[in-house]
Amino acid sequence: MPLDVSSEDSIKALTSHLPPSIPIDILVNNAGALVNVDLNSATSKVMLDTYMVNAVAPLLVTQTLLGNLKEGAKKNPGKTMIINVTSRMGSIADNTSGKSYAYR
């Protein structure tokens, strides 16, 4: 099914393909956007677009599929998981290379 996590409308449309009655056991949020800009080149648009995909979208996808996750928990108690994938480059503590300000 199509999904553009940079679009709230696309995320909300998930329910037309996957009604809340269909159980989900494991949700993996694994989208990421990286625009490698230095401090002088970072713009609010780059920052906000990156935050949408990397930080806001996992929350919105999880909220949208919460009914499915609850159904999964009913069918397989204790086995429902939400996994949010990130990378080492997202670490603030491990920022030795600089740049990629929106990502970090």
Jmol script that loads the backbone (N, CA, C; Angstrom):
load data "model"
ATOM      1  N   MET A   1       0.839  -1.168   0.000  1.00  0.00           N
ATOM      2  CA  MET A   1       0.000   0.000   0.000  1.00  0.00           C
ATOM      3  C   MET A   1       0.886   1.234   0.000  1.00  0.00           C
ATOM      4  N   PRO A   2       0.480   2.266  -0.694  1.00  0.00           N
ATOM      5  CA  PRO A   2       1.305   3.476  -0.769  1.00  0.00           C
ATOM      6  C   PRO A   2       1.294   4.234   0.563  1.00  0.00           C
ATOM      7  N   LEU A   3       2.442   4.790   0.894  1.00  0.00           N
ATOM      8  CA  LEU A   3       2.540   5.619   2.097  1.00  0.00           C
ATOM      9  C   LEU A   3       3.660   6.623   1.922  1.00  0.00           C
ATOM     10  N   ASP A   4       3.327   7.886   2.084  1.00  0.00           N
ATOM     11  CA  ASP A   4       4.306   8.967   2.076  1.00  0.00           C
ATOM     12  C   ASP A   4       4.292   9.562   3.480  1.00  0.00           C
ATOM     13  N   VAL A   5       5.290   9.228   4.288  1.00  0.00           N
ATOM     14  CA  VAL A   5       5.275   9.676   5.683  1.00  0.00           C
ATOM     15  C   VAL A   5       5.518  11.169   5.837  1.00  0.00           C
ATOM     16  N   SER A   6       5.830  11.852   4.750  1.00  0.00           N
ATOM     17  CA  SER A   6       5.950  13.313   4.842  1.00  0.00           C
ATOM     18  C   SER A   6       4.590  13.985   4.665  1.00  0.00           C
ATOM     19  N   SER A   7       3.556  13.182   4.422  1.00  0.00           N
ATOM     20  CA  SER A   7       2.214  13.708   4.187  1.00  0.00           C
ATOM     21  C   SER A   7       1.243  13.177   5.239  1.00  0.00           C
ATOM     22  N   GLU A   8       0.668  14.077   6.025  1.00  0.00           N
ATOM     23  CA  GLU A   8      -0.319  13.660   7.028  1.00  0.00           C
ATOM     24  C   GLU A   8      -1.534  13.009   6.364  1.00  0.00           C
ATOM     25  N   ASP A   9      -1.933  13.496   5.195  1.00  0.00           N
ATOM     26  CA  ASP A   9      -3.070  12.905   4.482  1.00  0.00           C
ATOM     27  C   ASP A   9      -2.770  11.462   4.086  1.00  0.00           C
ATOM     28  N   SER A  10      -1.567  11.209   3.627  1.00  0.00           N
ATOM     29  CA  SER A  10      -1.180   9.848   3.248  1.00  0.00           C
ATOM     30  C   SER A  10      -1.185   8.928   4.466  1.00  0.00           C
ATOM     31  N   ILE A  11      -0.706   9.425   5.584  1.00  0.00           N
ATOM     32  CA  ILE A  11      -0.695   8.623   6.821  1.00  0.00           C
ATOM     33  C   ILE A  11      -2.123   8.311   7.250  1.00  0.00           C
ATOM     34  N   LYS A  12      -2.989   9.308   7.228  1.00  0.00           N
ATOM     35  CA  LYS A  12      -4.394   9.090   7.615  1.00  0.00           C
ATOM     36  C   LYS A  12      -5.088   8.110   6.667  1.00  0.00           C
ATOM     37  N   ALA A  13      -4.695   8.105   5.400  1.00  0.00           N
ATOM     38  CA  ALA A  13      -5.308   7.224   4.406  1.00  0.00           C
ATOM     39  C   ALA A  13      -4.971   5.754   4.649  1.00  0.00           C
ATOM     40  N   LEU A  14      -4.022   5.477   5.526  1.00  0.00           N
ATOM     41  CA  LEU A  14      -3.698   4.085   5.848  1.00  0.00           C
ATOM     42  C   LEU A  14      -4.928   3.305   6.277  1.00  0.00           C
ATOM     43  N   THR A  15      -5.828   3.964   6.989  1.00  0.00           N
ATOM     44  CA  THR A  15      -7.003   3.262   7.503  1.00  0.00           C
ATOM     45  C   THR A  15      -7.933   2.802   6.381  1.00  0.00           C
ATOM     46  N   SER A  16      -7.843   3.407   5.197  1.00  0.00           N
ATOM     47  CA  SER A  16      -8.668   2.933   4.086  1.00  0.00           C
ATOM     48  C   SER A  16      -8.120   1.624   3.520  1.00  0.00           C
ATOM     49  N   HIS A  17      -6.832   1.386   3.684  1.00  0.00           N
ATOM     50  CA  HIS A  17      -6.201   0.148   3.234  1.00  0.00           C
ATOM     51  C   HIS A  17      -6.123  -0.891   4.351  1.00  0.00           C
ATOM     52  N   LEU A  18      -6.086  -0.405   5.565  1.00  0.00           N
ATOM     53  CA  LEU A  18      -5.862  -1.270   6.717  1.00  0.00           C
ATOM     54  C   LEU A  18      -6.800  -0.849   7.846  1.00  0.00           C
ATOM     55  N   PRO A  19      -8.054  -1.307   7.810  1.00  0.00           N
ATOM     56  CA  PRO A  19      -9.007  -0.902   8.851  1.00  0.00           C
ATOM     57  C   PRO A  19      -8.531  -1.335  10.235  1.00  0.00           C
ATOM     58  N   PRO A  20      -8.924  -0.612  11.287  1.00  0.00           N
ATOM     59  CA  PRO A  20      -8.468  -0.906  12.654  1.00  0.00           C
ATOM     60  C   PRO A  20      -8.788  -2.326  13.131  1.00  0.00           C
ATOM     61  N   SER A  21      -9.713  -3.005  12.470  1.00  0.00           N
ATOM     62  CA  SER A  21     -10.063  -4.375  12.890  1.00  0.00           C
ATOM     63  C   SER A  21      -9.003  -5.403  12.486  1.00  0.00           C
ATOM     64  N   ILE A  22      -8.098  -5.030  11.586  1.00  0.00           N
ATOM     65  CA  ILE A  22      -7.036  -5.945  11.162  1.00  0.00           C
ATOM     66  C   ILE A  22      -5.876  -5.835  12.152  1.00  0.00           C
ATOM     67  N   PRO A  23      -5.508  -6.948  12.813  1.00  0.00           N
ATOM     68  CA  PRO A  23      -4.471  -6.875  13.842  1.00  0.00           C
ATOM     69  C   PRO A  23      -3.071  -6.688  13.260  1.00  0.00           C
ATOM     70  N   ILE A  24      -2.277  -5.924  13.985  1.00  0.00           N
ATOM     71  CA  ILE A  24      -0.846  -5.775  13.688  1.00  0.00           C
ATOM     72  C   ILE A  24      -0.099  -6.187  14.952  1.00  0.00           C
ATOM     73  N   ASP A  25       0.881  -7.055  14.792  1.00  0.00           N
ATOM     74  CA  ASP A  25       1.708  -7.481  15.923  1.00  0.00           C
ATOM     75  C   ASP A  25       2.955  -6.613  16.072  1.00  0.00           C
ATOM     76  N   ILE A  26       3.534  -6.251  14.929  1.00  0.00           N
ATOM     77  CA  ILE A  26       4.792  -5.496  14.957  1.00  0.00           C
ATOM     78  C   ILE A  26       4.689  -4.332  13.979  1.00  0.00           C
ATOM     79  N   LEU A  27       4.941  -3.142  14.477  1.00  0.00           N
ATOM     80  CA  LEU A  27       5.011  -1.943  13.640  1.00  0.00           C
ATOM     81  C   LEU A  27       6.454  -1.464  13.658  1.00  0.00           C
ATOM     82  N   VAL A  28       7.049  -1.360  12.473  1.00  0.00           N
ATOM     83  CA  VAL A  28       8.414  -0.849  12.356  1.00  0.00           C
ATOM     84  C   VAL A  28       8.356   0.500  11.645  1.00  0.00           C
ATOM     85  N   ASN A  29       8.696   1.550  12.368  1.00  0.00           N
ATOM     86  CA  ASN A  29       8.820   2.891  11.780  1.00  0.00           C
ATOM     87  C   ASN A  29      10.265   3.036  11.327  1.00  0.00           C
ATOM     88  N   ASN A  30      10.482   2.974   9.998  1.00  0.00           N
ATOM     89  CA  ASN A  30      11.845   2.942   9.477  1.00  0.00           C
ATOM     90  C   ASN A  30      12.011   3.872   8.280  1.00  0.00           C
ATOM     91  N   ALA A  31      11.484   5.058   8.362  1.00  0.00           N
ATOM     92  CA  ALA A  31      11.695   6.048   7.309  1.00  0.00           C
ATOM     93  C   ALA A  31      12.712   7.056   7.815  1.00  0.00           C
ATOM     94  N   GLY A  32      13.467   7.614   6.923  1.00  0.00           N
ATOM     95  CA  GLY A  32      14.431   8.623   7.329  1.00  0.00           C
ATOM     96  C   GLY A  32      14.721   9.569   6.184  1.00  0.00           C
ATOM     97  N   ALA A  33      14.958  10.812   6.514  1.00  0.00           N
ATOM     98  CA  ALA A  33      15.319  11.821   5.522  1.00  0.00           C
ATOM     99  C   ALA A  33      16.627  12.461   5.964  1.00  0.00           C
ATOM    100  N   LEU A  34      17.548  12.579   5.041  1.00  0.00           N
ATOM    101  CA  LEU A  34      18.837  13.198   5.346  1.00  0.00           C
ATOM    102  C   LEU A  34      19.167  14.200   4.254  1.00  0.00           C
ATOM    103  N   VAL A  35      19.252  15.445   4.632  1.00  0.00           N
ATOM    104  CA  VAL A  35      19.732  16.488   3.733  1.00  0.00           C
ATOM    105  C   VAL A  35      20.996  17.016   4.382  1.00  0.00           C
ATOM    106  N   ASN A  36      22.115  16.765   3.746  1.00  0.00           N
ATOM    107  CA  ASN A  36      23.410  17.111   4.330  1.00  0.00           C
ATOM    108  C   ASN A  36      23.723  18.587   4.077  1.00  0.00           C
ATOM    109  N   VAL A  37      23.331  19.429   5.015  1.00  0.00           N
ATOM    110  CA  VAL A  37      23.579  20.862   4.881  1.00  0.00           C
ATOM    111  C   VAL A  37      24.442  21.343   6.045  1.00  0.00           C
ATOM    112  N   ASP A  38      25.281  22.327   5.745  1.00  0.00           N
ATOM    113  CA  ASP A  38      26.075  22.915   6.820  1.00  0.00           C
ATOM    114  C   ASP A  38      25.250  23.996   7.511  1.00  0.00           C
ATOM    115  N   LEU A  39      25.792  24.562   8.542  1.00  0.00           N
ATOM    116  CA  LEU A  39      25.060  25.524   9.355  1.00  0.00           C
ATOM    117  C   LEU A  39      24.561  26.715   8.542  1.00  0.00           C
ATOM    118  N   ASN A  40      25.351  27.189   7.596  1.00  0.00           N
ATOM    119  CA  ASN A  40      24.958  28.340   6.785  1.00  0.00           C
ATOM    120  C   ASN A  40      23.868  28.013   5.769  1.00  0.00           C
ATOM    121  N   SER A  41      23.746  26.753   5.373  1.00  0.00           N
ATOM    122  CA  SER A  41      22.784  26.358   4.345  1.00  0.00           C
ATOM    123  C   SER A  41      21.471  25.831   4.904  1.00  0.00           C
ATOM    124  N   ALA A  42      21.407  25.572   6.194  1.00  0.00           N
ATOM    125  CA  ALA A  42      20.186  25.023   6.795  1.00  0.00           C
ATOM    126  C   ALA A  42      19.071  26.062   6.723  1.00  0.00           C
ATOM    127  N   THR A  43      17.918  25.639   6.240  1.00  0.00           N
ATOM    128  CA  THR A  43      16.756  26.526   6.163  1.00  0.00           C
ATOM    129  C   THR A  43      15.639  25.944   7.027  1.00  0.00           C
ATOM    130  N   SER A  44      14.653  26.756   7.317  1.00  0.00           N
ATOM    131  CA  SER A  44      13.529  26.251   8.107  1.00  0.00           C
ATOM    132  C   SER A  44      12.799  25.151   7.344  1.00  0.00           C
ATOM    133  N   LYS A  45      12.684  25.260   6.026  1.00  0.00           N
ATOM    134  CA  LYS A  45      12.011  24.224   5.245  1.00  0.00           C
ATOM    135  C   LYS A  45      12.765  22.900   5.343  1.00  0.00           C
ATOM    136  N   VAL A  46      14.066  22.922   5.181  1.00  0.00           N
ATOM    137  CA  VAL A  46      14.863  21.692   5.298  1.00  0.00           C
ATOM    138  C   VAL A  46      14.691  21.096   6.687  1.00  0.00           C
ATOM    139  N   MET A  47      14.770  21.938   7.702  1.00  0.00           N
ATOM    140  CA  MET A  47      14.638  21.461   9.080  1.00  0.00           C
ATOM    141  C   MET A  47      13.264  20.841   9.320  1.00  0.00           C
ATOM    142  N   LEU A  48      12.200  21.540   8.940  1.00  0.00           N
ATOM    143  CA  LEU A  48      10.849  21.062   9.196  1.00  0.00           C
ATOM    144  C   LEU A  48      10.511  19.811   8.384  1.00  0.00           C
ATOM    145  N   ASP A  49      10.944  19.763   7.126  1.00  0.00           N
ATOM    146  CA  ASP A  49      10.710  18.568   6.310  1.00  0.00           C
ATOM    147  C   ASP A  49      11.412  17.356   6.916  1.00  0.00           C
ATOM    148  N   THR A  50      12.619  17.551   7.394  1.00  0.00           N
ATOM    149  CA  THR A  50      13.374  16.459   8.000  1.00  0.00           C
ATOM    150  C   THR A  50      12.740  16.020   9.312  1.00  0.00           C
ATOM    151  N   TYR A  51      12.344  16.959  10.141  1.00  0.00           N
ATOM    152  CA  TYR A  51      11.685  16.619  11.417  1.00  0.00           C
ATOM    153  C   TYR A  51      10.379  15.862  11.176  1.00  0.00           C
ATOM    154  N   MET A  52       9.653  16.262  10.128  1.00  0.00           N
ATOM    155  CA  MET A  52       8.396  15.588   9.830  1.00  0.00           C
ATOM    156  C   MET A  52       8.632  14.102   9.589  1.00  0.00           C
ATOM    157  N   VAL A  53       9.575  13.785   8.728  1.00  0.00           N
ATOM    158  CA  VAL A  53       9.839  12.385   8.386  1.00  0.00           C
ATOM    159  C   VAL A  53      10.485  11.634   9.554  1.00  0.00           C
ATOM    160  N   ASN A  54      11.460  12.247  10.209  1.00  0.00           N
ATOM    161  CA  ASN A  54      12.255  11.529  11.208  1.00  0.00           C
ATOM    162  C   ASN A  54      11.649  11.494  12.601  1.00  0.00           C
ATOM    163  N   ALA A  55      10.851  12.481  12.959  1.00  0.00           N
ATOM    164  CA  ALA A  55      10.353  12.555  14.339  1.00  0.00           C
ATOM    165  C   ALA A  55       8.828  12.553  14.441  1.00  0.00           C
ATOM    166  N   VAL A  56       8.169  13.328  13.607  1.00  0.00           N
ATOM    167  CA  VAL A  56       6.721  13.453  13.716  1.00  0.00           C
ATOM    168  C   VAL A  56       6.006  12.265  13.067  1.00  0.00           C
ATOM    169  N   ALA A  57       6.450  11.844  11.903  1.00  0.00           N
ATOM    170  CA  ALA A  57       5.785  10.753  11.179  1.00  0.00           C
ATOM    171  C   ALA A  57       5.690   9.458  11.989  1.00  0.00           C
ATOM    172  N   PRO A  58       6.741   9.028  12.695  1.00  0.00           N
ATOM    173  CA  PRO A  58       6.583   7.802  13.486  1.00  0.00           C
ATOM    174  C   PRO A  58       5.450   7.901  14.509  1.00  0.00           C
ATOM    175  N   LEU A  59       5.298   9.068  15.103  1.00  0.00           N
ATOM    176  CA  LEU A  59       4.200   9.276  16.045  1.00  0.00           C
ATOM    177  C   LEU A  59       2.850   9.194  15.330  1.00  0.00           C
ATOM    178  N   LEU A  60       2.719   9.878  14.193  1.00  0.00           N
ATOM    179  CA  LEU A  60       1.454   9.895  13.464  1.00  0.00           C
ATOM    180  C   LEU A  60       1.097   8.508  12.924  1.00  0.00           C
ATOM    181  N   VAL A  61       2.069   7.775  12.416  1.00  0.00           N
ATOM    182  CA  VAL A  61       1.812   6.418  11.922  1.00  0.00           C
ATOM    183  C   VAL A  61       1.353   5.528  13.074  1.00  0.00           C
ATOM    184  N   THR A  62       2.021   5.640  14.208  1.00  0.00           N
ATOM    185  CA  THR A  62       1.648   4.843  15.380  1.00  0.00           C
ATOM    186  C   THR A  62       0.237   5.195  15.833  1.00  0.00           C
ATOM    187  N   GLN A  63      -0.078   6.484  15.905  1.00  0.00           N
ATOM    188  CA  GLN A  63      -1.432   6.904  16.290  1.00  0.00           C
ATOM    189  C   GLN A  63      -2.472   6.354  15.312  1.00  0.00           C
ATOM    190  N   THR A  64      -2.170   6.428  14.028  1.00  0.00           N
ATOM    191  CA  THR A  64      -3.102   5.968  13.004  1.00  0.00           C
ATOM    192  C   THR A  64      -3.355   4.469  13.103  1.00  0.00           C
ATOM    193  N   LEU A  65      -2.331   3.717  13.457  1.00  0.00           N
ATOM    194  CA  LEU A  65      -2.441   2.259  13.514  1.00  0.00           C
ATOM    195  C   LEU A  65      -2.665   1.734  14.930  1.00  0.00           C
ATOM    196  N   LEU A  66      -2.989   2.610  15.854  1.00  0.00           N
ATOM    197  CA  LEU A  66      -3.172   2.199  17.249  1.00  0.00           C
ATOM    198  C   LEU A  66      -4.282   1.156  17.397  1.00  0.00           C
ATOM    199  N   GLY A  67      -5.384   1.322  16.686  1.00  0.00           N
ATOM    200  CA  GLY A  67      -6.458   0.333  16.740  1.00  0.00           C
ATOM    201  C   GLY A  67      -5.981  -1.040  16.275  1.00  0.00           C
ATOM    202  N   ASN A  68      -5.162  -1.056  15.222  1.00  0.00           N
ATOM    203  CA  ASN A  68      -4.614  -2.314  14.708  1.00  0.00           C
ATOM    204  C   ASN A  68      -3.676  -2.955  15.727  1.00  0.00           C
ATOM    205  N   LEU A  69      -2.877  -2.133  16.383  1.00  0.00           N
ATOM    206  CA  LEU A  69      -1.953  -2.643  17.403  1.00  0.00           C
ATOM    207  C   LEU A  69      -2.721  -3.202  18.598  1.00  0.00           C
ATOM    208  N   LYS A  70      -3.807  -2.541  18.976  1.00  0.00           N
ATOM    209  CA  LYS A  70      -4.630  -3.052  20.081  1.00  0.00           C
ATOM    210  C   LYS A  70      -5.263  -4.393  19.706  1.00  0.00           C
ATOM    211  N   GLU A  71      -5.698  -4.525  18.461  1.00  0.00           N
ATOM    212  CA  GLU A  71      -6.242  -5.809  17.994  1.00  0.00           C
ATOM    213  C   GLU A  71      -5.155  -6.876  18.016  1.00  0.00           C
ATOM    214  N   GLY A  72      -3.955  -6.512  17.622  1.00  0.00           N
ATOM    215  CA  GLY A  72      -2.833  -7.453  17.669  1.00  0.00           C
ATOM    216  C   GLY A  72      -2.538  -7.895  19.089  1.00  0.00           C
ATOM    217  N   ALA A  73      -2.634  -6.963  20.026  1.00  0.00           N
ATOM    218  CA  ALA A  73      -2.379  -7.291  21.436  1.00  0.00           C
ATOM    219  C   ALA A  73      -3.448  -8.226  21.987  1.00  0.00           C
ATOM    220  N   LYS A  74      -4.684  -8.096  21.501  1.00  0.00           N
ATOM    221  CA  LYS A  74      -5.758  -8.998  21.938  1.00  0.00           C
ATOM    222  C   LYS A  74      -5.489 -10.427  21.468  1.00  0.00           C
ATOM    223  N   LYS A  75      -4.991 -10.543  20.243  1.00  0.00           N
ATOM    224  CA  LYS A  75      -4.772 -11.867  19.663  1.00  0.00           C
ATOM    225  C   LYS A  75      -3.478 -12.510  20.156  1.00  0.00           C
ATOM    226  N   ASN A  76      -2.483 -11.698  20.439  1.00  0.00           N
ATOM    227  CA  ASN A  76      -1.177 -12.189  20.902  1.00  0.00           C
ATOM    228  C   ASN A  76      -0.699 -11.350  22.084  1.00  0.00           C
ATOM    229  N   PRO A  77      -1.300 -11.528  23.250  1.00  0.00           N
ATOM    230  CA  PRO A  77      -0.922 -10.703  24.404  1.00  0.00           C
ATOM    231  C   PRO A  77       0.594 -10.766  24.686  1.00  0.00           C
ATOM    232  N   GLY A  78       1.158  -9.592  24.913  1.00  0.00           N
ATOM    233  CA  GLY A  78       2.576  -9.503  25.255  1.00  0.00           C
ATOM    234  C   GLY A  78       3.513  -9.601  24.062  1.00  0.00           C
ATOM    235  N   LYS A  79       2.974  -9.688  22.853  1.00  0.00           N
ATOM    236  CA  LYS A  79       3.838  -9.851  21.679  1.00  0.00           C
ATOM    237  C   LYS A  79       3.726  -8.700  20.693  1.00  0.00           C
ATOM    238  N   THR A  80       3.005  -7.659  21.042  1.00  0.00           N
ATOM    239  CA  THR A  80       2.857  -6.510  20.154  1.00  0.00           C
ATOM    240  C   THR A  80       4.001  -5.536  20.418  1.00  0.00           C
ATOM    241  N   MET A  81       4.640  -5.088  19.335  1.00  0.00           N
ATOM    242  CA  MET A  81       5.799  -4.201  19.469  1.00  0.00           C
ATOM    243  C   MET A  81       5.707  -3.029  18.501  1.00  0.00           C
ATOM    244  N   ILE A  82       6.262  -1.914  18.948  1.00  0.00           N
ATOM    245  CA  ILE A  82       6.490  -0.765  18.081  1.00  0.00           C
ATOM    246  C   ILE A  82       7.993  -0.541  18.082  1.00  0.00           C
ATOM    247  N   ILE A  83       8.588  -0.579  16.902  1.00  0.00           N
ATOM    248  CA  ILE A  83      10.032  -0.410  16.773  1.00  0.00           C
ATOM    249  C   ILE A  83      10.291   0.852  15.965  1.00  0.00           C
ATOM    250  N   ASN A  84      11.022   1.782  16.548  1.00  0.00           N
ATOM    251  CA  ASN A  84      11.416   2.998  15.857  1.00  0.00           C
ATOM    252  C   ASN A  84      12.903   2.895  15.545  1.00  0.00           C
ATOM    253  N   VAL A  85      13.222   2.872  14.257  1.00  0.00           N
ATOM    254  CA  VAL A  85      14.602   2.699  13.818  1.00  0.00           C
ATOM    255  C   VAL A  85      15.235   4.067  13.642  1.00  0.00           C
ATOM    256  N   THR A  86      16.444   4.196  14.121  1.00  0.00           N
ATOM    257  CA  THR A  86      17.215   5.416  13.930  1.00  0.00           C
ATOM    258  C   THR A  86      18.617   5.017  13.507  1.00  0.00           C
ATOM    259  N   SER A  87      19.531   5.929  13.538  1.00  0.00           N
ATOM    260  CA  SER A  87      20.901   5.601  13.156  1.00  0.00           C
ATOM    261  C   SER A  87      21.876   6.309  14.085  1.00  0.00           C
ATOM    262  N   ARG A  88      23.089   5.847  14.025  1.00  0.00           N
ATOM    263  CA  ARG A  88      24.137   6.459  14.845  1.00  0.00           C
ATOM    264  C   ARG A  88      24.331   7.935  14.461  1.00  0.00           C
ATOM    265  N   MET A  89      24.089   8.233  13.202  1.00  0.00           N
ATOM    266  CA  MET A  89      24.270   9.612  12.755  1.00  0.00           C
ATOM    267  C   MET A  89      23.289  10.558  13.432  1.00  0.00           C
ATOM    268  N   GLY A  90      22.193  10.020  13.939  1.00  0.00           N
ATOM    269  CA  GLY A  90      21.228  10.842  14.654  1.00  0.00           C
ATOM    270  C   GLY A  90      21.661  11.195  16.060  1.00  0.00           C
ATOM    271  N   SER A  91      22.777  10.668  16.497  1.00  0.00           N
ATOM    272  CA  SER A  91      23.257  10.900  17.852  1.00  0.00           C
ATOM    273  C   SER A  91      23.840  12.306  18.004  1.00  0.00           C
ATOM    274  N   ILE A  92      23.383  13.009  19.002  1.00  0.00           N
ATOM    275  CA  ILE A  92      23.958  14.321  19.294  1.00  0.00           C
ATOM    276  C   ILE A  92      25.324  14.142  19.941  1.00  0.00           C
ATOM    277  N   ALA A  93      25.459  13.123  20.788  1.00  0.00           N
ATOM    278  CA  ALA A  93      26.720  12.881  21.487  1.00  0.00           C
ATOM    279  C   ALA A  93      27.820  12.442  20.532  1.00  0.00           C
ATOM    280  N   ASP A  94      27.470  11.792  19.439  1.00  0.00           N
ATOM    281  CA  ASP A  94      28.460  11.273  18.501  1.00  0.00           C
ATOM    282  C   ASP A  94      28.514  12.144  17.254  1.00  0.00           C
ATOM    283  N   ASN A  95      28.547  13.435  17.442  1.00  0.00           N
ATOM    284  CA  ASN A  95      28.575  14.367  16.324  1.00  0.00           C
ATOM    285  C   ASN A  95      29.986  14.906  16.144  1.00  0.00           C
ATOM    286  N   THR A  96      30.839  14.082  15.544  1.00  0.00           N
ATOM    287  CA  THR A  96      32.219  14.519  15.327  1.00  0.00           C
ATOM    288  C   THR A  96      32.434  15.078  13.931  1.00  0.00           C
ATOM    289  N   SER A  97      31.491  14.828  13.010  1.00  0.00           N
ATOM    290  CA  SER A  97      31.701  15.266  11.636  1.00  0.00           C
ATOM    291  C   SER A  97      31.033  16.602  11.325  1.00  0.00           C
ATOM    292  N   GLY A  98      30.157  17.065  12.214  1.00  0.00           N
ATOM    293  CA  GLY A  98      29.437  18.290  11.924  1.00  0.00           C
ATOM    294  C   GLY A  98      28.436  18.068  10.803  1.00  0.00           C
ATOM    295  N   LYS A  99      27.886  19.119  10.281  1.00  0.00           N
ATOM    296  CA  LYS A  99      26.910  19.086   9.204  1.00  0.00           C
ATOM    297  C   LYS A  99      25.663  18.296   9.574  1.00  0.00           C
ATOM    298  N   SER A 100      24.818  18.091   8.580  1.00  0.00           N
ATOM    299  CA  SER A 100      23.555  17.350   8.754  1.00  0.00           C
ATOM    300  C   SER A 100      22.758  17.842   9.956  1.00  0.00           C
ATOM    301  N   TYR A 101      22.686  19.145  10.111  1.00  0.00           N
ATOM    302  CA  TYR A 101      22.059  19.736  11.295  1.00  0.00           C
ATOM    303  C   TYR A 101      20.588  19.355  11.433  1.00  0.00           C
ATOM    304  N   ALA A 102      19.861  19.284  10.330  1.00  0.00           N
ATOM    305  CA  ALA A 102      18.450  18.924  10.419  1.00  0.00           C
ATOM    306  C   ALA A 102      18.284  17.478  10.888  1.00  0.00           C
ATOM    307  N   TYR A 103      19.150  16.605  10.447  1.00  0.00           N
ATOM    308  CA  TYR A 103      19.059  15.188  10.809  1.00  0.00           C
ATOM    309  C   TYR A 103      19.373  14.970  12.278  1.00  0.00           C
ATOM    310  N   ARG A 104      20.374  15.701  12.758  1.00  0.00           N
ATOM    311  CA  ARG A 104      20.811  15.524  14.147  1.00  0.00           C
ATOM    312  C   ARG A 104      19.982  16.350  15.079  1.00  0.00           C
TER     313      ARG A 104
END
end "model"
wireframe off; spacefill off
backbone 0.3
color backbone group
